[in-house]
Amino acid sequence: MALFAPKCDRCGNRTRNKEDDKPVCETCVEEMTLLVNASKEESRPCPRDGTNMAKEIAHMLVIDRCPDCGGVWLDGGELERLREGVQMEAIMATTRGLTSPLI
């Protein structure tokens, strides 16, 4: 048994999770699932300029973004989920800062 877990093929984080016998972290598996589901959704026109918006992943949410004007469209409940994700990341970063040794 190895002392360190292998690195995820997508992001390089250590993981013991495997997909198709390759190391892939759970975060990347979730992101890949979101991308597959997003590819099945219809493209929406931008409310501002009518250009078809592209699907992007942000904080594990699929958002629609206009390639021309840069506008972003969030579906119902996504703003709250985005806010919760950002707050959790800030809390985790603060906690890591408090637990790391002072230099």
Secondary structure, DSSP 8 states (H G I E B T S, - for coil): --SS--B-TTT--B---EETTEE--HHHHHHHHHHHHHHHS---B-TTT--B-EEEEETTEEEEE-TTT--EE--TTHHHHHHHHHHHHHHHHHHHHHHS---
